[in-house]
Amino acid sequence: MFIPLLPPKSGYVEVEIDESRKYKKILTEETEKISALESAAADADALAVDQEYRIILLELGVM
């Protein structure tokens, strides 16, 4: 019987490798969708920051 020793961690499962306990990432369709949404949101944020930077440069007459 496997008794968990590590604290629970979202998206991971506890496994025993070489007599030591470690976390292993769980890959499912849902976790892949979440990571895709997170990366899309990060890309959108980066584009918004870049656009704002360019507008500021235009207002200052640098470009």
N, C-alpha and C positions, 0 to 999 in steps of 0.2 A: 504494500500500500504506500503510495506517494503522498507525503504530507508537505505542503508548501512551507518553505522557511523564509522566503523573500517577501517583502510587502507587495501587494498587487500593483500592477502598472498597466495602464490602458494601452491596448494594442500589442501586448506581450504576454507570453506564457513562460512559466518557469520550467526549465529542463535541467537534468543532471548530466554533465559532461566531465569525464575523467574525475569522478567523485567530488565535483564542485557544482554548486548551483549557479545558473546563469539565466538571463532573460533571452528569449528567442522571439523575434518579431513575427506576428501573425499576418500573413498575406491573404486577404480575401478580396472579393470584388468590391465590397463596401469600403475597405481601407484604401483600395486603389482609387476609387471614386473620390474619397475624401482628400487624398493627396493630390489628385488632379485638380480638384476645386481650389485647394490651398495654393497650388502653384499658379493657377489662372488668376487668383486674387492678387498674388504677389506680383505677377506680370502687369496686371492692370494698375496696381499701385505704383510700380516703377515707371510706367508710361505717364501716369498723371504727374509724378514728380518731375520727370524729364520735360514734359510740356510746360509746367509752371516755371521751371528754370529758364527755358527758352523765352517765355513771355517776359520774364524779369529782365533778361539780357536785352531783348528788343526795346523794352521801356527805357533802359539805361543807355541805349544807343551803342552797345558794345558790338552787336552783330550788324 
